[in-house]
Amino acid sequence: MKNESSRETIRNFVTSSLVKKREQLEIRDDDNIIMNGILDSLAIIKMINFLEDHYGFSIKDEDVLPENFESIEAISSFVDRVSNQ
């Protein structure tokens, strides 16, 4: 299933590139990674660059909204919507 694959890819990026080593924690798909401090403004830029490079699309400024990036589930759904346009 494509959505599960994108969730796993996004989770791997978050845990390997955005979570500080001292914060080894398990992140569920519906955890708010903005509210818990994993995805701050710099991390959102890193996430956007990763998504654009990995999935081969451009993210429009108007799509950079908290609801599109607040959780692994939200990011995965956003990737699916953008990929199907």
Biotite code that builds the C-alpha atoms (Angstrom):
import biotite.structure as struc

atoms = struc.array([
    struc.Atom([0.000, 0.000, 0.000], chain_id="A", res_id=1, res_name="MET", atom_name="CA", element="C"),
    struc.Atom([1.493, 3.333, -1.057], chain_id="A", res_id=2, res_name="LYS", atom_name="CA", element="C"),
    struc.Atom([0.315, 5.243, 2.007], chain_id="A", res_id=3, res_name="ASN", atom_name="CA", element="C"),
    struc.Atom([1.929, 2.795, 4.423], chain_id="A", res_id=4, res_name="GLU", atom_name="CA", element="C"),
    struc.Atom([5.147, 2.985, 2.430], chain_id="A", res_id=5, res_name="SER", atom_name="CA", element="C"),
    struc.Atom([5.180, 6.790, 2.561], chain_id="A", res_id=6, res_name="SER", atom_name="CA", element="C"),
    struc.Atom([4.444, 6.689, 6.299], chain_id="A", res_id=7, res_name="ARG", atom_name="CA", element="C"),
    struc.Atom([7.404, 4.401, 6.886], chain_id="A", res_id=8, res_name="GLU", atom_name="CA", element="C"),
    struc.Atom([9.676, 6.561, 4.700], chain_id="A", res_id=9, res_name="THR", atom_name="CA", element="C"),
    struc.Atom([8.586, 9.721, 6.534], chain_id="A", res_id=10, res_name="ILE", atom_name="CA", element="C"),
    struc.Atom([8.913, 8.077, 9.967], chain_id="A", res_id=11, res_name="ARG", atom_name="CA", element="C"),
    struc.Atom([12.432, 6.927, 9.093], chain_id="A", res_id=12, res_name="ASN", atom_name="CA", element="C"),
    struc.Atom([13.390, 10.459, 8.008], chain_id="A", res_id=13, res_name="PHE", atom_name="CA", element="C"),
    struc.Atom([11.935, 11.987, 11.162], chain_id="A", res_id=14, res_name="VAL", atom_name="CA", element="C"),
    struc.Atom([13.649, 9.534, 13.507], chain_id="A", res_id=15, res_name="THR", atom_name="CA", element="C"),
    struc.Atom([16.994, 9.534, 11.709], chain_id="A", res_id=16, res_name="SER", atom_name="CA", element="C"),
    struc.Atom([17.285, 13.202, 10.740], chain_id="A", res_id=17, res_name="SER", atom_name="CA", element="C"),
    struc.Atom([15.081, 15.280, 13.025], chain_id="A", res_id=18, res_name="LEU", atom_name="CA", element="C"),
    struc.Atom([14.965, 13.553, 16.408], chain_id="A", res_id=19, res_name="VAL", atom_name="CA", element="C"),
    struc.Atom([17.982, 14.411, 18.522], chain_id="A", res_id=20, res_name="LYS", atom_name="CA", element="C"),
    struc.Atom([19.919, 11.340, 19.621], chain_id="A", res_id=21, res_name="LYS", atom_name="CA", element="C"),
    struc.Atom([19.119, 12.000, 23.280], chain_id="A", res_id=22, res_name="ARG", atom_name="CA", element="C"),
    struc.Atom([15.409, 11.969, 22.474], chain_id="A", res_id=23, res_name="GLU", atom_name="CA", element="C"),
    struc.Atom([15.151, 8.349, 21.391], chain_id="A", res_id=24, res_name="GLN", atom_name="CA", element="C"),
    struc.Atom([11.405, 8.026, 21.486], chain_id="A", res_id=25, res_name="LEU", atom_name="CA", element="C"),
    struc.Atom([8.767, 6.142, 19.633], chain_id="A", res_id=26, res_name="GLU", atom_name="CA", element="C"),
    struc.Atom([6.654, 8.323, 17.371], chain_id="A", res_id=27, res_name="ILE", atom_name="CA", element="C"),
    struc.Atom([3.174, 7.147, 16.484], chain_id="A", res_id=28, res_name="ARG", atom_name="CA", element="C"),
    struc.Atom([1.604, 8.146, 13.166], chain_id="A", res_id=29, res_name="ASP", atom_name="CA", element="C"),
    struc.Atom([-0.857, 10.471, 14.885], chain_id="A", res_id=30, res_name="ASP", atom_name="CA", element="C"),
    struc.Atom([1.561, 12.122, 17.359], chain_id="A", res_id=31, res_name="ASP", atom_name="CA", element="C"),
    struc.Atom([1.704, 15.887, 16.871], chain_id="A", res_id=32, res_name="ASN", atom_name="CA", element="C"),
    struc.Atom([5.371, 16.354, 15.991], chain_id="A", res_id=33, res_name="ILE", atom_name="CA", element="C"),
    struc.Atom([5.012, 20.137, 15.863], chain_id="A", res_id=34, res_name="ILE", atom_name="CA", element="C"),
    struc.Atom([3.531, 20.421, 19.357], chain_id="A", res_id=35, res_name="MET", atom_name="CA", element="C"),
    struc.Atom([6.089, 18.049, 20.853], chain_id="A", res_id=36, res_name="ASN", atom_name="CA", element="C"),
    struc.Atom([8.977, 20.057, 19.372], chain_id="A", res_id=37, res_name="GLY", atom_name="CA", element="C"),
    struc.Atom([10.348, 17.588, 16.835], chain_id="A", res_id=38, res_name="ILE", atom_name="CA", element="C"),
    struc.Atom([9.240, 19.620, 13.835], chain_id="A", res_id=39, res_name="LEU", atom_name="CA", element="C"),
    struc.Atom([10.231, 23.254, 14.386], chain_id="A", res_id=40, res_name="ASP", atom_name="CA", element="C"),
    struc.Atom([10.665, 25.888, 11.663], chain_id="A", res_id=41, res_name="SER", atom_name="CA", element="C"),
    struc.Atom([14.110, 24.629, 10.612], chain_id="A", res_id=42, res_name="LEU", atom_name="CA", element="C"),
    struc.Atom([12.957, 21.014, 10.653], chain_id="A", res_id=43, res_name="ALA", atom_name="CA", element="C"),
    struc.Atom([9.966, 21.896, 8.456], chain_id="A", res_id=44, res_name="ILE", atom_name="CA", element="C"),
    struc.Atom([12.388, 23.271, 5.855], chain_id="A", res_id=45, res_name="ILE", atom_name="CA", element="C"),
    struc.Atom([14.414, 20.047, 6.081], chain_id="A", res_id=46, res_name="LYS", atom_name="CA", element="C"),
    struc.Atom([11.205, 18.028, 5.739], chain_id="A", res_id=47, res_name="MET", atom_name="CA", element="C"),
    struc.Atom([10.103, 20.009, 2.680], chain_id="A", res_id=48, res_name="ILE", atom_name="CA", element="C"),
    struc.Atom([13.511, 19.524, 1.034], chain_id="A", res_id=49, res_name="ASN", atom_name="CA", element="C"),
    struc.Atom([13.389, 15.804, 1.804], chain_id="A", res_id=50, res_name="PHE", atom_name="CA", element="C"),
    struc.Atom([9.862, 15.383, 0.435], chain_id="A", res_id=51, res_name="LEU", atom_name="CA", element="C"),
    struc.Atom([10.630, 17.332, -2.742], chain_id="A", res_id=52, res_name="GLU", atom_name="CA", element="C"),
    struc.Atom([13.842, 15.373, -3.358], chain_id="A", res_id=53, res_name="ASP", atom_name="CA", element="C"),
    struc.Atom([12.435, 11.966, -2.440], chain_id="A", res_id=54, res_name="HIS", atom_name="CA", element="C"),
    struc.Atom([9.043, 12.213, -4.156], chain_id="A", res_id=55, res_name="TYR", atom_name="CA", element="C"),
    struc.Atom([10.020, 14.507, -7.038], chain_id="A", res_id=56, res_name="GLY", atom_name="CA", element="C"),
    struc.Atom([7.439, 17.267, -6.659], chain_id="A", res_id=57, res_name="PHE", atom_name="CA", element="C"),
    struc.Atom([7.490, 20.900, -5.559], chain_id="A", res_id=58, res_name="SER", atom_name="CA", element="C"),
    struc.Atom([5.632, 22.056, -2.486], chain_id="A", res_id=59, res_name="ILE", atom_name="CA", element="C"),
    struc.Atom([3.859, 25.370, -2.943], chain_id="A", res_id=60, res_name="LYS", atom_name="CA", element="C"),
    struc.Atom([4.172, 28.053, -0.278], chain_id="A", res_id=61, res_name="ASP", atom_name="CA", element="C"),
    struc.Atom([0.422, 27.957, 0.316], chain_id="A", res_id=62, res_name="GLU", atom_name="CA", element="C"),
    struc.Atom([0.698, 24.241, 1.179], chain_id="A", res_id=63, res_name="ASP", atom_name="CA", element="C"),
    struc.Atom([3.145, 24.867, 4.022], chain_id="A", res_id=64, res_name="VAL", atom_name="CA", element="C"),
    struc.Atom([0.462, 24.759, 6.697], chain_id="A", res_id=65, res_name="LEU", atom_name="CA", element="C"),
    struc.Atom([0.650, 23.204, 10.157], chain_id="A", res_id=66, res_name="PRO", atom_name="CA", element="C"),
    struc.Atom([-2.182, 20.797, 9.341], chain_id="A", res_id=67, res_name="GLU", atom_name="CA", element="C"),
    struc.Atom([-0.104, 19.311, 6.484], chain_id="A", res_id=68, res_name="ASN", atom_name="CA", element="C"),
    struc.Atom([2.938, 18.712, 8.705], chain_id="A", res_id=69, res_name="PHE", atom_name="CA", element="C"),
    struc.Atom([1.630, 18.115, 12.230], chain_id="A", res_id=70, res_name="GLU", atom_name="CA", element="C"),
    struc.Atom([2.050, 14.335, 12.222], chain_id="A", res_id=71, res_name="SER", atom_name="CA", element="C"),
    struc.Atom([3.470, 11.492, 10.165], chain_id="A", res_id=72, res_name="ILE", atom_name="CA", element="C"),
    struc.Atom([-0.096, 10.646, 9.162], chain_id="A", res_id=73, res_name="GLU", atom_name="CA", element="C"),
    struc.Atom([-0.764, 14.243, 8.019], chain_id="A", res_id=74, res_name="ALA", atom_name="CA", element="C"),
    struc.Atom([2.498, 14.413, 6.049], chain_id="A", res_id=75, res_name="ILE", atom_name="CA", element="C"),
    struc.Atom([1.795, 11.072, 4.396], chain_id="A", res_id=76, res_name="SER", atom_name="CA", element="C"),
    struc.Atom([-1.720, 12.172, 3.418], chain_id="A", res_id=77, res_name="SER", atom_name="CA", element="C"),
    struc.Atom([-0.301, 15.440, 2.077], chain_id="A", res_id=78, res_name="PHE", atom_name="CA", element="C"),
    struc.Atom([2.281, 13.527, 0.007], chain_id="A", res_id=79, res_name="VAL", atom_name="CA", element="C"),
    struc.Atom([-0.474, 11.337, -1.435], chain_id="A", res_id=80, res_name="ASP", atom_name="CA", element="C"),
    struc.Atom([-2.617, 14.381, -2.357], chain_id="A", res_id=81, res_name="ARG", atom_name="CA", element="C"),
    struc.Atom([0.279, 16.229, -4.007], chain_id="A", res_id=82, res_name="VAL", atom_name="CA", element="C"),
    struc.Atom([1.457, 13.088, -5.819], chain_id="A", res_id=83, res_name="SER", atom_name="CA", element="C"),
    struc.Atom([-2.003, 12.578, -7.320], chain_id="A", res_id=84, res_name="ASN", atom_name="CA", element="C"),
    struc.Atom([-2.312, 16.105, -8.729], chain_id="A", res_id=85, res_name="GLN", atom_name="CA", element="C"),
])
